[in-house]
């Protein structure tokens, strides 16, 4: 598979939550330099802080704003931190 630059990860997944999947991805050498951003409708501040302390590289709240989303992704890929609740 080609190099993966960015993974957008929902925190609430059917089998495991995004925090568990994040932990597995971070442990795998293939994803050591991949940016992983939490994407969720649960935009409570404690969830944002949990995502930050868990090791996510950013946070985008749902619903995703189609006007802002391209710039959010561009900023993340350019190394800027994006921690946006809406």
PDB file of N, CA, C and O in Angstrom:
ATOM      1  N   UNK A   1       0.825  -1.190   0.000  1.00  0.00           N
ATOM      2  CA  UNK A   1       0.000   0.000   0.000  1.00  0.00           C
ATOM      3  C   UNK A   1       0.867   1.252   0.000  1.00  0.00           C
ATOM      4  O   UNK A   1       1.981   1.232   0.525  1.00  0.00           O
ATOM      5  N   UNK A   2       0.371   2.340  -0.583  1.00  0.00           N
ATOM      6  CA  UNK A   2       1.144   3.586  -0.579  1.00  0.00           C
ATOM      7  C   UNK A   2       1.187   4.194   0.828  1.00  0.00           C
ATOM      8  O   UNK A   2       0.444   3.803   1.728  1.00  0.00           O
ATOM      9  N   UNK A   3       2.079   5.155   0.971  1.00  0.00           N
ATOM     10  CA  UNK A   3       2.187   5.881   2.242  1.00  0.00           C
ATOM     11  C   UNK A   3       0.862   6.589   2.535  1.00  0.00           C
ATOM     12  O   UNK A   3       0.251   7.178   1.644  1.00  0.00           O
ATOM     13  N   UNK A   4       0.436   6.524   3.777  1.00  0.00           N
ATOM     14  CA  UNK A   4      -0.802   7.178   4.190  1.00  0.00           C
ATOM     15  C   UNK A   4      -0.437   8.429   4.982  1.00  0.00           C
ATOM     16  O   UNK A   4       0.245   8.341   6.004  1.00  0.00           O
ATOM     17  N   UNK A   5      -0.889   9.595   4.517  1.00  0.00           N
ATOM     18  CA  UNK A   5      -0.574  10.864   5.161  1.00  0.00           C
ATOM     19  C   UNK A   5      -1.525  11.205   6.291  1.00  0.00           C
ATOM     20  O   UNK A   5      -1.122  11.816   7.281  1.00  0.00           O
ATOM     21  N   UNK A   6      -2.795  10.813   6.151  1.00  0.00           N
ATOM     22  CA  UNK A   6      -3.816  11.271   7.089  1.00  0.00           C
ATOM     23  C   UNK A   6      -4.912  10.223   7.232  1.00  0.00           C
ATOM     24  O   UNK A   6      -5.372   9.635   6.253  1.00  0.00           O
ATOM     25  N   UNK A   7      -5.316  10.006   8.477  1.00  0.00           N
ATOM     26  CA  UNK A   7      -6.477   9.162   8.771  1.00  0.00           C
ATOM     27  C   UNK A   7      -7.465  10.022   9.547  1.00  0.00           C
ATOM     28  O   UNK A   7      -7.108  10.640  10.550  1.00  0.00           O
ATOM     29  N   UNK A   8      -8.709  10.059   9.078  1.00  0.00           N
ATOM     30  CA  UNK A   8      -9.788  10.709   9.807  1.00  0.00           C
ATOM     31  C   UNK A   8     -10.537   9.598  10.530  1.00  0.00           C
ATOM     32  O   UNK A   8     -11.092   8.701   9.894  1.00  0.00           O
ATOM     33  N   UNK A   9     -10.553   9.658  11.860  1.00  0.00           N
ATOM     34  CA  UNK A   9     -11.070   8.554  12.661  1.00  0.00           C
ATOM     35  C   UNK A   9     -12.261   8.994  13.495  1.00  0.00           C
ATOM     36  O   UNK A   9     -12.155   9.886  14.336  1.00  0.00           O
ATOM     37  N   UNK A  10     -13.390   8.357  13.251  1.00  0.00           N
ATOM     38  CA  UNK A  10     -14.534   8.586  14.131  1.00  0.00           C
ATOM     39  C   UNK A  10     -14.206   7.953  15.479  1.00  0.00           C
ATOM     40  O   UNK A  10     -13.598   6.884  15.529  1.00  0.00           O
ATOM     41  N   UNK A  11     -14.594   8.589  16.544  1.00  0.00           N
ATOM     42  CA  UNK A  11     -14.301   8.052  17.877  1.00  0.00           C
ATOM     43  C   UNK A  11     -15.260   6.922  18.225  1.00  0.00           C
ATOM     44  O   UNK A  11     -14.890   6.002  18.955  1.00  0.00           O
ATOM     45  N   UNK A  12     -16.476   6.978  17.717  1.00  0.00           N
ATOM     46  CA  UNK A  12     -17.466   5.951  18.039  1.00  0.00           C
ATOM     47  C   UNK A  12     -17.603   4.990  16.867  1.00  0.00           C
ATOM     48  O   UNK A  12     -18.321   5.255  15.902  1.00  0.00           O
ATOM     49  N   UNK A  13     -16.895   3.866  16.976  1.00  0.00           N
ATOM     50  CA  UNK A  13     -16.896   2.843  15.938  1.00  0.00           C
ATOM     51  C   UNK A  13     -17.662   1.622  16.451  1.00  0.00           C
ATOM     52  O   UNK A  13     -17.824   1.468  17.662  1.00  0.00           O
ATOM     53  N   UNK A  14     -18.135   0.750  15.554  1.00  0.00           N
ATOM     54  CA  UNK A  14     -18.976  -0.359  15.984  1.00  0.00           C
ATOM     55  C   UNK A  14     -18.280  -1.407  16.874  1.00  0.00           C
ATOM     56  O   UNK A  14     -18.873  -1.848  17.858  1.00  0.00           O
ATOM     57  N   UNK A  15     -17.071  -1.806  16.564  1.00  0.00           N
ATOM     58  CA  UNK A  15     -16.407  -2.876  17.303  1.00  0.00           C
ATOM     59  C   UNK A  15     -15.517  -2.354  18.433  1.00  0.00           C
ATOM     60  O   UNK A  15     -15.578  -2.841  19.562  1.00  0.00           O
ATOM     61  N   UNK A  16     -14.707  -1.377  18.118  1.00  0.00           N
ATOM     62  CA  UNK A  16     -13.800  -0.759  19.088  1.00  0.00           C
ATOM     63  C   UNK A  16     -13.983   0.745  18.966  1.00  0.00           C
ATOM     64  O   UNK A  16     -14.398   1.238  17.917  1.00  0.00           O
ATOM     65  N   UNK A  17     -13.677   1.475  20.030  1.00  0.00           N
ATOM     66  CA  UNK A  17     -13.775   2.920  19.872  1.00  0.00           C
ATOM     67  C   UNK A  17     -12.508   3.462  19.219  1.00  0.00           C
ATOM     68  O   UNK A  17     -11.497   2.767  19.116  1.00  0.00           O
ATOM     69  N   UNK A  18     -12.583   4.691  18.790  1.00  0.00           N
ATOM     70  CA  UNK A  18     -11.458   5.306  18.085  1.00  0.00           C
ATOM     71  C   UNK A  18     -10.195   5.379  18.910  1.00  0.00           C
ATOM     72  O   UNK A  18      -9.097   5.384  18.352  1.00  0.00           O
ATOM     73  N   UNK A  19     -10.319   5.435  20.219  1.00  0.00           N
ATOM     74  CA  UNK A  19      -9.142   5.475  21.087  1.00  0.00           C
ATOM     75  C   UNK A  19      -8.392   4.147  21.052  1.00  0.00           C
ATOM     76  O   UNK A  19      -7.162   4.123  21.057  1.00  0.00           O
ATOM     77  N   UNK A  20      -9.130   3.056  21.018  1.00  0.00           N
ATOM     78  CA  UNK A  20      -8.497   1.736  20.940  1.00  0.00           C
ATOM     79  C   UNK A  20      -7.808   1.552  19.587  1.00  0.00           C
ATOM     80  O   UNK A  20      -6.692   1.038  19.513  1.00  0.00           O
ATOM     81  N   UNK A  21      -8.482   1.973  18.530  1.00  0.00           N
ATOM     82  CA  UNK A  21      -7.894   1.854  17.196  1.00  0.00           C
ATOM     83  C   UNK A  21      -6.673   2.763  17.079  1.00  0.00           C
ATOM     84  O   UNK A  21      -5.663   2.370  16.496  1.00  0.00           O
ATOM     85  N   UNK A  22      -6.757   3.961  17.623  1.00  0.00           N
ATOM     86  CA  UNK A  22      -5.617   4.880  17.618  1.00  0.00           C
ATOM     87  C   UNK A  22      -4.413   4.231  18.287  1.00  0.00           C
ATOM     88  O   UNK A  22      -3.301   4.304  17.762  1.00  0.00           O
ATOM     89  N   UNK A  23      -4.615   3.610  19.414  1.00  0.00           N
ATOM     90  CA  UNK A  23      -3.532   2.961  20.139  1.00  0.00           C
ATOM     91  C   UNK A  23      -2.881   1.873  19.287  1.00  0.00           C
ATOM     92  O   UNK A  23      -1.656   1.754  19.263  1.00  0.00           O
ATOM     93  N   UNK A  24      -3.679   1.093  18.600  1.00  0.00           N
ATOM     94  CA  UNK A  24      -3.142   0.036  17.729  1.00  0.00           C
ATOM     95  C   UNK A  24      -2.369   0.625  16.557  1.00  0.00           C
ATOM     96  O   UNK A  24      -1.299   0.132  16.198  1.00  0.00           O
ATOM     97  N   UNK A  25      -2.915   1.680  15.965  1.00  0.00           N
ATOM     98  CA  UNK A  25      -2.220   2.308  14.842  1.00  0.00           C
ATOM     99  C   UNK A  25      -0.893   2.919  15.279  1.00  0.00           C
ATOM    100  O   UNK A  25       0.111   2.782  14.580  1.00  0.00           O
ATOM    101  N   UNK A  26      -0.879   3.582  16.411  1.00  0.00           N
ATOM    102  CA  UNK A  26       0.353   4.208  16.903  1.00  0.00           C
ATOM    103  C   UNK A  26       1.425   3.164  17.214  1.00  0.00           C
ATOM    104  O   UNK A  26       2.617   3.460  17.134  1.00  0.00           O
ATOM    105  N   UNK A  27       1.015   1.953  17.565  1.00  0.00           N
ATOM    106  CA  UNK A  27       1.966   0.888  17.881  1.00  0.00           C
ATOM    107  C   UNK A  27       2.558   0.248  16.627  1.00  0.00           C
ATOM    108  O   UNK A  27       3.551  -0.475  16.710  1.00  0.00           O
ATOM    109  N   UNK A  28       1.961   0.507  15.478  1.00  0.00           N
ATOM    110  CA  UNK A  28       2.412  -0.100  14.226  1.00  0.00           C
ATOM    111  C   UNK A  28       3.391   0.833  13.515  1.00  0.00           C
ATOM    112  O   UNK A  28       3.064   2.000  13.297  1.00  0.00           O
ATOM    113  N   UNK A  29       4.578   0.356  13.149  1.00  0.00           N
ATOM    114  CA  UNK A  29       5.585   1.226  12.505  1.00  0.00           C
ATOM    115  C   UNK A  29       5.097   1.881  11.204  1.00  0.00           C
ATOM    116  O   UNK A  29       5.529   2.982  10.863  1.00  0.00           O
ATOM    117  N   UNK A  30       4.219   1.219  10.500  1.00  0.00           N
ATOM    118  CA  UNK A  30       3.725   1.774   9.225  1.00  0.00           C
ATOM    119  C   UNK A  30       3.003   3.101   9.427  1.00  0.00           C
ATOM    120  O   UNK A  30       2.970   3.929   8.516  1.00  0.00           O
ATOM    121  N   UNK A  31       2.430   3.314  10.599  1.00  0.00           N
ATOM    122  CA  UNK A  31       1.652   4.526  10.852  1.00  0.00           C
ATOM    123  C   UNK A  31       2.333   5.482  11.818  1.00  0.00           C
ATOM    124  O   UNK A  31       1.689   6.380  12.361  1.00  0.00           O
ATOM    125  N   UNK A  32       3.616   5.300  12.034  1.00  0.00           N
ATOM    126  CA  UNK A  32       4.322   6.115  13.025  1.00  0.00           C
ATOM    127  C   UNK A  32       4.313   7.607  12.685  1.00  0.00           C
ATOM    128  O   UNK A  32       4.297   8.445  13.586  1.00  0.00           O
ATOM    129  N   UNK A  33       4.321   7.939  11.409  1.00  0.00           N
ATOM    130  CA  UNK A  33       4.319   9.359  11.037  1.00  0.00           C
ATOM    131  C   UNK A  33       3.027   9.778  10.340  1.00  0.00           C
ATOM    132  O   UNK A  33       2.970  10.836   9.713  1.00  0.00           O
ATOM    133  N   UNK A  34       1.992   8.948  10.450  1.00  0.00           N
ATOM    134  CA  UNK A  34       0.685   9.275   9.873  1.00  0.00           C
ATOM    135  C   UNK A  34      -0.079  10.180  10.830  1.00  0.00           C
ATOM    136  O   UNK A  34      -0.156   9.903  12.027  1.00  0.00           O
ATOM    137  N   UNK A  35      -0.634  11.243  10.308  1.00  0.00           N
ATOM    138  CA  UNK A  35      -1.484  12.123  11.103  1.00  0.00           C
ATOM    139  C   UNK A  35      -2.842  11.444  11.287  1.00  0.00           C
ATOM    140  O   UNK A  35      -3.432  10.947  10.328  1.00  0.00           O
ATOM    141  N   UNK A  36      -3.328  11.430  12.527  1.00  0.00           N
ATOM    142  CA  UNK A  36      -4.621  10.815  12.816  1.00  0.00           C
ATOM    143  C   UNK A  36      -5.470  11.845  13.548  1.00  0.00           C
ATOM    144  O   UNK A  36      -5.112  12.315  14.628  1.00  0.00           O
ATOM    145  N   UNK A  37      -6.600  12.183  12.942  1.00  0.00           N
ATOM    146  CA  UNK A  37      -7.470  13.235  13.455  1.00  0.00           C
ATOM    147  C   UNK A  37      -8.810  12.631  13.879  1.00  0.00           C
ATOM    148  O   UNK A  37      -9.427  11.877  13.127  1.00  0.00           O
ATOM    149  N   UNK A  38      -9.245  12.969  15.077  1.00  0.00           N
ATOM    150  CA  UNK A  38     -10.546  12.526  15.577  1.00  0.00           C
ATOM    151  C   UNK A  38     -11.644  13.333  14.897  1.00  0.00           C
ATOM    152  O   UNK A  38     -11.539  14.550  14.749  1.00  0.00           O
ATOM    153  N   UNK A  39     -12.692  12.638  14.487  1.00  0.00           N
ATOM    154  CA  UNK A  39     -13.860  13.283  13.886  1.00  0.00           C
ATOM    155  C   UNK A  39     -15.077  12.714  14.600  1.00  0.00           C
ATOM    156  O   UNK A  39     -15.314  11.507  14.559  1.00  0.00           O
ATOM    157  N   UNK A  40     -15.846  13.573  15.252  1.00  0.00           N
ATOM    158  CA  UNK A  40     -16.973  13.079  16.033  1.00  0.00           C
ATOM    159  C   UNK A  40     -18.032  14.149  16.245  1.00  0.00           C
ATOM    160  O   UNK A  40     -17.755  15.347  16.180  1.00  0.00           O
ATOM    161  N   UNK A  41     -19.244  13.691  16.498  1.00  0.00           N
ATOM    162  CA  UNK A  41     -20.334  14.612  16.835  1.00  0.00           C
ATOM    163  C   UNK A  41     -20.320  14.961  18.318  1.00  0.00           C
ATOM    164  O   UNK A  41     -20.979  15.913  18.734  1.00  0.00           O
ATOM    165  N   UNK A  42     -19.580  14.203  19.115  1.00  0.00           N
ATOM    166  CA  UNK A  42     -19.494  14.470  20.553  1.00  0.00           C
ATOM    167  C   UNK A  42     -18.419  15.529  20.781  1.00  0.00           C
ATOM    168  O   UNK A  42     -17.247  15.208  20.982  1.00  0.00           O
ATOM    169  N   UNK A  43     -18.830  16.782  20.748  1.00  0.00           N
ATOM    170  CA  UNK A  43     -17.877  17.891  20.808  1.00  0.00           C
ATOM    171  C   UNK A  43     -17.758  18.489  22.206  1.00  0.00           C
ATOM    172  O   UNK A  43     -17.412  19.660  22.360  1.00  0.00           O
ATOM    173  N   UNK A  44     -18.044  17.687  23.211  1.00  0.00           N
ATOM    174  CA  UNK A  44     -17.855  18.155  24.586  1.00  0.00           C
ATOM    175  C   UNK A  44     -16.377  18.409  24.828  1.00  0.00           C
ATOM    176  O   UNK A  44     -15.525  17.678  24.322  1.00  0.00           O
ATOM    177  N   UNK A  45     -16.070  19.452  25.607  1.00  0.00           N
ATOM    178  CA  UNK A  45     -14.682  19.825  25.836  1.00  0.00           C
ATOM    179  C   UNK A  45     -13.873  18.690  26.463  1.00  0.00           C
ATOM    180  O   UNK A  45     -12.691  18.543  26.154  1.00  0.00           O
ATOM    181  N   UNK A  46     -14.477  17.891  27.330  1.00  0.00           N
ATOM    182  CA  UNK A  46     -13.726  16.779  27.927  1.00  0.00           C
ATOM    183  C   UNK A  46     -13.379  15.727  26.881  1.00  0.00           C
ATOM    184  O   UNK A  46     -12.360  15.049  27.015  1.00  0.00           O
ATOM    185  N   UNK A  47     -14.195  15.573  25.848  1.00  0.00           N
ATOM    186  CA  UNK A  47     -13.882  14.644  24.765  1.00  0.00           C
ATOM    187  C   UNK A  47     -12.724  15.169  23.918  1.00  0.00           C
ATOM    188  O   UNK A  47     -11.873  14.401  23.471  1.00  0.00           O
ATOM    189  N   UNK A  48     -12.701  16.475  23.705  1.00  0.00           N
ATOM    190  CA  UNK A  48     -11.589  17.091  22.969  1.00  0.00           C
ATOM    191  C   UNK A  48     -10.288  16.870  23.744  1.00  0.00           C
ATOM    192  O   UNK A  48      -9.272  16.491  23.162  1.00  0.00           O
ATOM    193  N   UNK A  49     -10.322  17.104  25.040  1.00  0.00           N
ATOM    194  CA  UNK A  49      -9.125  16.917  25.863  1.00  0.00           C
ATOM    195  C   UNK A  49      -8.696  15.457  25.907  1.00  0.00           C
ATOM    196  O   UNK A  49      -7.502  15.156  25.891  1.00  0.00           O
ATOM    197  N   UNK A  50      -9.668  14.549  25.961  1.00  0.00           N
ATOM    198  CA  UNK A  50      -9.328  13.125  25.942  1.00  0.00           C
ATOM    199  C   UNK A  50      -8.664  12.759  24.618  1.00  0.00           C
ATOM    200  O   UNK A  50      -7.691  12.005  24.602  1.00  0.00           O
ATOM    201  N   UNK A  51      -9.177  13.282  23.516  1.00  0.00           N
ATOM    202  CA  UNK A  51      -8.581  13.018  22.202  1.00  0.00           C
ATOM    203  C   UNK A  51      -7.153  13.559  22.140  1.00  0.00           C
ATOM    204  O   UNK A  51      -6.257  12.904  21.608  1.00  0.00           O
ATOM    205  N   UNK A  52      -6.954  14.734  22.676  1.00  0.00           N
ATOM    206  CA  UNK A  52      -5.614  15.344  22.673  1.00  0.00           C
ATOM    207  C   UNK A  52      -4.639  14.497  23.503  1.00  0.00           C
ATOM    208  O   UNK A  52      -3.531  14.198  23.058  1.00  0.00           O
ATOM    209  N   UNK A  53      -5.063  14.118  24.703  1.00  0.00           N
ATOM    210  CA  UNK A  53      -4.158  13.354  25.575  1.00  0.00           C
ATOM    211  C   UNK A  53      -3.964  11.925  25.082  1.00  0.00           C
ATOM    212  O   UNK A  53      -2.959  11.295  25.412  1.00  0.00           O
ATOM    213  N   UNK A  54      -4.905  11.402  24.297  1.00  0.00           N
ATOM    214  CA  UNK A  54      -4.763  10.049  23.747  1.00  0.00           C
ATOM    215  C   UNK A  54      -3.745   9.998  22.610  1.00  0.00           C
ATOM    216  O   UNK A  54      -3.227   8.931  22.279  1.00  0.00           O
ATOM    217  N   UNK A  55      -3.462  11.165  22.012  1.00  0.00           N
ATOM    218  CA  UNK A  55      -2.468  11.195  20.943  1.00  0.00           C
ATOM    219  C   UNK A  55      -2.993  11.503  19.564  1.00  0.00           C
ATOM    220  O   UNK A  55      -2.259  11.390  18.582  1.00  0.00           O
ATOM    221  N   UNK A  56      -4.275  11.897  19.468  1.00  0.00           N
ATOM    222  CA  UNK A  56      -4.764  12.340  18.164  1.00  0.00           C
ATOM    223  C   UNK A  56      -4.028  13.609  17.773  1.00  0.00           C
ATOM    224  O   UNK A  56      -3.596  14.378  18.632  1.00  0.00           O
ATOM    225  N   UNK A  57      -3.888  13.825  16.474  1.00  0.00           N
ATOM    226  CA  UNK A  57      -3.183  15.001  15.960  1.00  0.00           C
ATOM    227  C   UNK A  57      -4.111  16.179  15.726  1.00  0.00           C
ATOM    228  O   UNK A  57      -3.652  17.260  15.356  1.00  0.00           O
ATOM    229  N   UNK A  58      -5.390  15.995  15.931  1.00  0.00           N
ATOM    230  CA  UNK A  58      -6.355  17.060  15.735  1.00  0.00           C
ATOM    231  C   UNK A  58      -7.744  16.558  16.037  1.00  0.00           C
ATOM    232  O   UNK A  58      -7.941  15.389  16.370  1.00  0.00           O
ATOM    233  N   UNK A  59      -8.711  17.457  15.916  1.00  0.00           N
ATOM    234  CA  UNK A  59     -10.099  17.153  16.251  1.00  0.00           C
ATOM    235  C   UNK A  59     -10.991  18.004  15.366  1.00  0.00           C
ATOM    236  O   UNK A  59     -10.842  19.224  15.301  1.00  0.00           O
ATOM    237  N   UNK A  60     -11.925  17.343  14.682  1.00  0.00           N
ATOM    238  CA  UNK A  60     -12.910  18.057  13.862  1.00  0.00           C
ATOM    239  C   UNK A  60     -14.280  17.574  14.303  1.00  0.00           C
ATOM    240  O   UNK A  60     -14.583  16.382  14.252  1.00  0.00           O
ATOM    241  N   UNK A  61     -15.109  18.526  14.739  1.00  0.00           N
ATOM    242  CA  UNK A  61     -16.456  18.194  15.172  1.00  0.00           C
ATOM    243  C   UNK A  61     -17.409  18.025  13.998  1.00  0.00           C
ATOM    244  O   UNK A  61     -17.267  18.665  12.956  1.00  0.00           O
ATOM    245  N   UNK A  62     -18.380  17.148  14.198  1.00  0.00           N
ATOM    246  CA  UNK A  62     -19.449  16.963  13.219  1.00  0.00           C
ATOM    247  C   UNK A  62     -20.649  17.789  13.651  1.00  0.00           C
ATOM    248  O   UNK A  62     -20.811  18.040  14.845  1.00  0.00           O
ATOM    249  N   UNK A  63     -21.472  18.210  12.746  1.00  0.00           N
ATOM    250  CA  UNK A  63     -21.384  17.929  11.320  1.00  0.00           C
ATOM    251  C   UNK A  63     -20.231  18.708  10.689  1.00  0.00           C
ATOM    252  O   UNK A  63     -19.932  19.840  11.068  1.00  0.00           O
ATOM    253  N   UNK A  64     -19.610  18.072   9.733  1.00  0.00           N
ATOM    254  CA  UNK A  64     -18.492  18.699   9.031  1.00  0.00           C
ATOM    255  C   UNK A  64     -19.034  19.829   8.162  1.00  0.00           C
ATOM    256  O   UNK A  64     -20.011  19.658   7.434  1.00  0.00           O
ATOM    257  N   UNK A  65     -18.390  20.971   8.253  1.00  0.00           N
ATOM    258  CA  UNK A  65     -18.770  22.141   7.456  1.00  0.00           C
ATOM    259  C   UNK A  65     -18.079  22.017   6.088  1.00  0.00           C
ATOM    260  O   UNK A  65     -16.854  22.118   6.015  1.00  0.00           O
ATOM    261  N   UNK A  66     -18.836  21.801   5.014  1.00  0.00           N
ATOM    262  CA  UNK A  66     -18.221  21.594   3.703  1.00  0.00           C
ATOM    263  C   UNK A  66     -17.444  22.801   3.195  1.00  0.00           C
ATOM    264  O   UNK A  66     -16.577  22.661   2.333  1.00  0.00           O
ATOM    265  N   UNK A  67     -17.746  23.983   3.721  1.00  0.00           N
ATOM    266  CA  UNK A  67     -16.998  25.166   3.300  1.00  0.00           C
ATOM    267  C   UNK A  67     -15.640  25.248   3.985  1.00  0.00           C
ATOM    268  O   UNK A  67     -14.683  25.757   3.402  1.00  0.00           O
ATOM    269  N   UNK A  68     -15.548  24.754   5.214  1.00  0.00           N
ATOM    270  CA  UNK A  68     -14.300  24.832   5.988  1.00  0.00           C
ATOM    271  C   UNK A  68     -13.444  23.570   5.882  1.00  0.00           C
ATOM    272  O   UNK A  68     -12.229  23.626   6.072  1.00  0.00           O
ATOM    273  N   UNK A  69     -14.072  22.439   5.583  1.00  0.00           N
ATOM    274  CA  UNK A  69     -13.386  21.158   5.607  1.00  0.00           C
ATOM    275  C   UNK A  69     -12.124  21.109   4.730  1.00  0.00           C
ATOM    276  O   UNK A  69     -11.088  20.645   5.205  1.00  0.00           O
ATOM    277  N   UNK A  70     -12.170  21.566   3.479  1.00  0.00           N
ATOM    278  CA  UNK A  70     -10.939  21.516   2.672  1.00  0.00           C
ATOM    279  C   UNK A  70      -9.776  22.275   3.318  1.00  0.00           C
ATOM    280  O   UNK A  70      -8.637  21.810   3.285  1.00  0.00           O
ATOM    281  N   UNK A  71     -10.060  23.435   3.901  1.00  0.00           N
ATOM    282  CA  UNK A  71      -8.991  24.194   4.564  1.00  0.00           C
ATOM    283  C   UNK A  71      -8.506  23.497   5.826  1.00  0.00           C
ATOM    284  O   UNK A  71      -7.316  23.540   6.138  1.00  0.00           O
ATOM    285  N   UNK A  72      -9.416  22.852   6.556  1.00  0.00           N
ATOM    286  CA  UNK A  72      -9.006  22.108   7.747  1.00  0.00           C
ATOM    287  C   UNK A  72      -8.025  21.001   7.359  1.00  0.00           C
ATOM    288  O   UNK A  72      -6.991  20.823   8.003  1.00  0.00           O
ATOM    289  N   UNK A  73      -8.354  20.268   6.312  1.00  0.00           N
ATOM    290  CA  UNK A  73      -7.483  19.174   5.859  1.00  0.00           C
ATOM    291  C   UNK A  73      -6.157  19.732   5.353  1.00  0.00           C
ATOM    292  O   UNK A  73      -5.095  19.200   5.673  1.00  0.00           O
ATOM    293  N   UNK A  74      -6.216  20.782   4.578  1.00  0.00           N
ATOM    294  CA  UNK A  74      -4.990  21.409   4.060  1.00  0.00           C
ATOM    295  C   UNK A  74      -4.090  21.858   5.220  1.00  0.00           C
ATOM    296  O   UNK A  74      -2.883  21.621   5.204  1.00  0.00           O
ATOM    297  N   UNK A  75      -4.683  22.501   6.213  1.00  0.00           N
ATOM    298  CA  UNK A  75      -3.909  22.965   7.371  1.00  0.00           C
ATOM    299  C   UNK A  75      -3.272  21.804   8.123  1.00  0.00           C
ATOM    300  O   UNK A  75      -2.108  21.882   8.516  1.00  0.00           O
ATOM    301  N   UNK A  76      -4.024  20.733   8.325  1.00  0.00           N
ATOM    302  CA  UNK A  76      -3.486  19.559   9.013  1.00  0.00           C
ATOM    303  C   UNK A  76      -2.306  18.988   8.243  1.00  0.00           C
ATOM    304  O   UNK A  76      -1.266  18.687   8.828  1.00  0.00           O
ATOM    305  N   UNK A  77      -2.464  18.839   6.940  1.00  0.00           N
ATOM    306  CA  UNK A  77      -1.384  18.262   6.120  1.00  0.00           C
ATOM    307  C   UNK A  77      -0.154  19.164   6.059  1.00  0.00           C
ATOM    308  O   UNK A  77       0.951  18.693   5.788  1.00  0.00           O
ATOM    309  N   UNK A  78      -0.341  20.452   6.308  1.00  0.00           N
ATOM    310  CA  UNK A  78       0.788  21.379   6.331  1.00  0.00           C
ATOM    311  C   UNK A  78       1.407  21.493   7.723  1.00  0.00           C
ATOM    312  O   UNK A  78       2.298  22.314   7.942  1.00  0.00           O
ATOM    313  N   UNK A  79       0.940  20.676   8.658  1.00  0.00           N
ATOM    314  CA  UNK A  79       1.542  20.643   9.983  1.00  0.00           C
ATOM    315  C   UNK A  79       0.892  21.531  11.024  1.00  0.00           C
ATOM    316  O   UNK A  79       1.370  21.610  12.155  1.00  0.00           O
ATOM    317  N   UNK A  80      -0.186  22.197  10.661  1.00  0.00           N
ATOM    318  CA  UNK A  80      -0.889  23.032  11.631  1.00  0.00           C
ATOM    319  C   UNK A  80      -1.824  22.169  12.467  1.00  0.00           C
ATOM    320  O   UNK A  80      -2.371  21.181  11.979  1.00  0.00           O
ATOM    321  N   UNK A  81      -2.001  22.538  13.702  1.00  0.00           N
ATOM    322  CA  UNK A  81      -2.914  21.821  14.583  1.00  0.00           C
ATOM    323  C   UNK A  81      -4.325  22.342  14.373  1.00  0.00           C
ATOM    324  O   UNK A  81      -4.549  23.552  14.357  1.00  0.00           O
ATOM    325  N   UNK A  82      -5.263  21.441  14.216  1.00  0.00           N
ATOM    326  CA  UNK A  82      -6.675  21.787  14.056  1.00  0.00           C
ATOM    327  C   UNK A  82      -7.435  21.091  15.177  1.00  0.00           C
ATOM    328  O   UNK A  82      -7.526  19.864  15.205  1.00  0.00           O
ATOM    329  N   UNK A  83      -7.972  21.868  16.088  1.00  0.00           N
ATOM    330  CA  UNK A  83      -8.780  21.378  17.204  1.00  0.00           C
ATOM    331  C   UNK A  83     -10.060  22.189  17.208  1.00  0.00           C
ATOM    332  O   UNK A  83     -10.205  23.119  18.002  1.00  0.00           O
ATOM    333  N   UNK A  84     -10.993  21.845  16.325  1.00  0.00           N
ATOM    334  CA  UNK A  84     -12.198  22.636  16.131  1.00  0.00           C
ATOM    335  C   UNK A  84     -13.443  21.852  16.519  1.00  0.00           C
ATOM    336  O   UNK A  84     -13.640  20.713  16.097  1.00  0.00           O
ATOM    337  N   UNK A  85     -14.272  22.485  17.328  1.00  0.00           N
ATOM    338  CA  UNK A  85     -15.483  21.836  17.797  1.00  0.00           C
ATOM    339  C   UNK A  85     -16.620  21.908  16.792  1.00  0.00           C
ATOM    340  O   UNK A  85     -17.547  21.100  16.850  1.00  0.00           O
ATOM    341  N   UNK A  86     -16.565  22.852  15.883  1.00  0.00           N
ATOM    342  CA  UNK A  86     -17.633  22.971  14.891  1.00  0.00           C
ATOM    343  C   UNK A  86     -17.073  23.327  13.553  1.00  0.00           C
ATOM    344  O   UNK A  86     -17.824  23.471  12.588  1.00  0.00           O
TER     345      UNK A  86
END
